[in-house]
Amino acid sequence: SMHAGGEYTGFVPDMQRRTLMNLVVVAATAVPTLVLLGAFAYYFYPNVGGGGGGATVCGDKTGNPVTLEGWKKAHRANDRELVQGLKGDPTWIITTEE
C-alpha cells in the first residue's frame, strides 16, 4: 500500500537553516515585487526637464526658416503655402484675418 509523504520524521531544521530559508524566500519575492512597485510609481512620476528645449522652426521649400514677420509681409488673409514642418514633413500654413 502507498503511504502519504508528509509524515513526521523527527527532523527539525536548526535556527541557522530556518533563517537562511526565510532570507531566500524574502529575497526571491522582494525582487519582482520591487520591480512592479517601481514601475507603478514611475507611471505617476512627472516628466521633468530634458528634451528639445524650445520650439521647432518650420522651413520654406528650400529649407530656410519661416518667420512670422516675413510671413505677414508676403501673405494676405486666406493665403496658403506648403512648408516643412516637424521632421521635414509637409505642413500647410494658412493665413487668417487675425
N, C-alpha and C positions, 0 to 999 in steps of 0.2 A: 504494500500500500504506500501511497505518497504522503509525505509529511509537509506541512507548511514550513517555509523557510525563515520565519521570523521568531523562532523560539529563543528564549534567553539562554545564552551560552556561558554566562559568567564573566564575559569580557566587558570592561568599562574603560573607555579611553581616559588617560590621565589628564590633568588640568592643562598641561602644556599642549597636548594634541588637540584638546577641545578648543583652546584659544586659537590655535593655528587654523583649525577648520572654520571657526567663526570669522577670522580675518579673511580667509579665502572667499567665503560666501559674501561678506560685505564688499570686498573689492570687486568681485565679479558682478555684483548687482549695482554698484556705485558708478561704474564707468558708463554703461548705457543710460542710466538714469540721469547722470550729469550732462551727457550729450543731448538728451532730449530736452531737459530743462534749459540748457543753454540755447538751443535752437528756438525754443518757445519764447525765451526772454529776448533774444535777438530780433524776433519778429516785431516787438513793440519798441525797440530801441530806435530813436530817430536818426536819420541820416544827417550827419553834421560835417560840413566842410568837404574838401576835396572836390574834384570835378573841374569843369572847364573854366570857370571863373569869369563869366560875362556873357554878353550877347554874341550871337553868331552873325557875321556880316554876310549880306547877300551880294551877289555879283551880277553884272550885266552879262551879255552873251560872250564877251571876251574875257570875263573874269575880273574886271575892275570893280572895286567896291561901289555900291549904290548908296548915296547919302540922301537924307530927307530934303535938305535944301536944294540939292541938284535935281532931285526928282520933281519937286514942286515947280521949279523953273522950267523944266522941259515938258511937263504934262499938265493937261487940264482935267476937269471933272469927267468921270466915266472913261478915262483913258486906261488901257490895259497893256501890260507888257510882260513877257515871259522872262524871268530872271533865274539865276542859280540860287537855290535855297539851301536847306540843310544837306550836307554831304554832297553838294553839287546837283541835287535833284531839281528838276524844273518846277518853278513855282510862279503863279500869276500874282502880279501886284496890280490892284485895281484902285484907281484914284477916285475919291469921293468928294463931295462938296465941302466936307469938314476939313 
